[in-house]
Amino acid sequence: MDTRTERPVAIVAGGGIGGLVAALCLEEAGIHAVVYEAAREIRALGVGINLLPHAVRALSALGLADRLATTGVATTDLRYFTKRGEPIWSEPRGVDAGYRWPQYSIHRGELQMLLLEAVRTRLGHGRVVTGHRLTGFTQGPDGVEVHFTDRNNGDTPVTVHGDLLVGADGIHSVVRAHYYPDETEPVFSGRMLWRGITEAAPFLSGRTMIMAGHANQKFVAYPIGAGTGGRVRINWIAERQVGRGDDRVARDWNRVVDVETFLPHFAGWHFPWLDVPGLIEAARTAYEFPMSDRDPVDRWSFRRVTLLGDAAHPMYPVGSNGASQAILDAVALATALRGMAPGADPVPALARYESARLGPTAKIVLSNREQGPEAVMQVVESRAPNGFVRLEDVISHAELEQTASRYKRLAGFDPDALNRQGASLFPEAVDGRA
Ligand SMILES: Cc1cc2nc3c(=O)[nH]c(=O)nc-3n(C[C@H](O)[C@H](O)[C@H](O)COP(=O)(O)OP(=O)(O)OC[C@H]3O[C@@H](n4cnc5c(N)ncnc54)[C@H](O)[C@@H]3O)c2cc1C
């Protein structure tokens, strides 16, 4: 059946979290989306990520609230500590902070599988085509010809036609490179991330997210699900300044590394409530990723082609925003295209999408370079590198409070503003509770 005659067709390149949520949102908007993913098989890769309440609002509007609740852990609070484990800041999160929607700590791959299942069940199995790597595209007056190599068939070239193309193909986006050919590798921050998951005893509230340290050396941990024998699966990220000269590591999220590479730097980090070296040592696998982003660009939409998620705004994983912002992009894209008639011109809608999302995400990219809300950890380290008796002699509660709330407004999850939004996917469909 040629669906082009019935509904506008969006070709989505990339079946990560951004691409899959885009397909679900576009379906709600009356657009027929087909996702083409380069991997031969979508597997539950990655470690933990966080979904902020605004992203959970969107996924809940897509009917995924129950699946999220059974797959992730509803985070109760976020706490910052010094490298010695002294408390700096603590704030409730998600429903505990008064949001209508939880914040979830969740395994990235499990979230991706949940979304894949939703797309295949609701839209049809054929709406996610794996083993297809986008290689190029050409725009014409009435559509886009998108070129792939079919990796399941000896890299046979395949061309499909759509009304529009969404480049949701991640940090190494081919779609972005088409428009920005002079961009080379993503910009390395000088900080290396080592990530892993360890089964261990629950810590603090049992659903707390912690960060300890400062800008040059940090440890992040949060539970992402139940383990065996009363233990929980704790996602952790060890981060360290290694210098910009050490930019040899490929930006491959699946690069396995020996824990001995970084364990010695965290050897003394035994806190009464968390044994950091013990957690690192007990992990089965650790992954290395150089913390990288790209400079914000001033255009995402080029006539019938646009960018979404990491392809549009790769950012440091600071403030739990990577996946959440990709989900907000997907909602904004579908909102802009909603109700588009078959054969209609999508160009104005793609321009509206860009103007709704490019500015806000560029601000987050830049704020994350300055550590986002975690900047207070560095402030405390700089002012009191050898510790303190009273935190208030080092940093005031007002300064801590201001930093936290400023970032929430910037990243679009100020509680009052978010709670005023309805539970429906599209903004104008107010559900009466807002
Ligand atoms: C395997 C993997 C593991 C990750 N692990 C973590 C993690 O542990 N912590 C963290 O903070 N972030 C992780 N990320 C990044 C995180 O998922 C993203 O920052 C965020 O979810 C935004 O998602 P996205 O869909 O825009 O990009 P991505 O999640 O990167 O998805 C992009 C998708 O596009 C596909 N693709 C790439 N090129 C092409 C092409 N030419 N044609 C077709 N498809 C293409 C990729 O295979 C991928 O599935 C990981 C990403 C990947 C791909």
The ligand as a Gaussian input file, in Angstrom:
#p B3LYP/6-31G(d) Opt

LIG

0 1
 C       24.389000       2.550000      22.367000
 C       24.193000       3.844000      23.105000
 C       24.419000       3.882000      24.474000
 C       24.258000       5.071000      25.176000
 N       24.493000       5.069000      26.510000
 C       24.323000       6.206000      27.219000
 C       24.542000       6.221000      28.613000
 O       24.876000       5.216000      29.211000
 N       24.395000       7.410000      29.278000
 C       24.015000       8.552000      28.633000
 O       23.881000       9.601000      29.255000
 N       23.749000       8.547000      27.321000
 C       23.911000       7.417000      26.596000
 N       23.680000       7.431000      25.255000
 C       23.222000       8.689000      24.631000
 C       21.755000       8.943000      24.925000
 O       20.986000       7.829000      24.557000
 C       21.326000      10.177000      24.143000
 O       22.086000      11.287000      24.608000
 C       19.866000      10.564000      24.314000
 O       19.050000       9.478000      24.608000
 C       19.338000      11.246000      23.040000
 O       19.034000      10.223000      22.124000
 P       19.064000      10.301000      20.568000
 O       17.987000       9.370000      20.107000
 O       19.063000      11.667000      20.066000
 O       20.503000       9.705000      20.192000
 P       21.047000       8.192000      20.374000
 O       20.549000       7.580000      21.610000
 O       22.515000       8.285000      20.188000
 O       20.398000       7.432000      19.137000
 C       20.798000       7.623000      17.796000
 C       20.437000       6.375000      17.012000
 O       20.729000       6.612000      15.642000
 C       21.359000       5.473000      15.100000
 N       22.163000       5.927000      13.955000
 C       23.356000       6.557000      13.969000
 N       23.755000       6.836000      12.716000
 C       22.769000       6.388000      11.888000
 C       22.596000       6.400000      10.471000
 N       23.523000       6.927000       9.654000
 N       21.469000       5.861000       9.962000
 C       20.526000       5.324000      10.782000
 N       20.650000       5.267000      12.121000
 C       21.754000       5.821000      12.675000
 C       22.186000       4.936000      16.260000
 O       22.505000       3.571000      16.084000
 C       21.245000       5.153000      17.431000
 O       20.375000       4.080000      17.640000
 C       23.849000       6.263000      24.502000
 C       23.627000       6.221000      23.128000
 C       23.794000       5.041000      22.430000
 C       23.525000       5.012000      20.933000

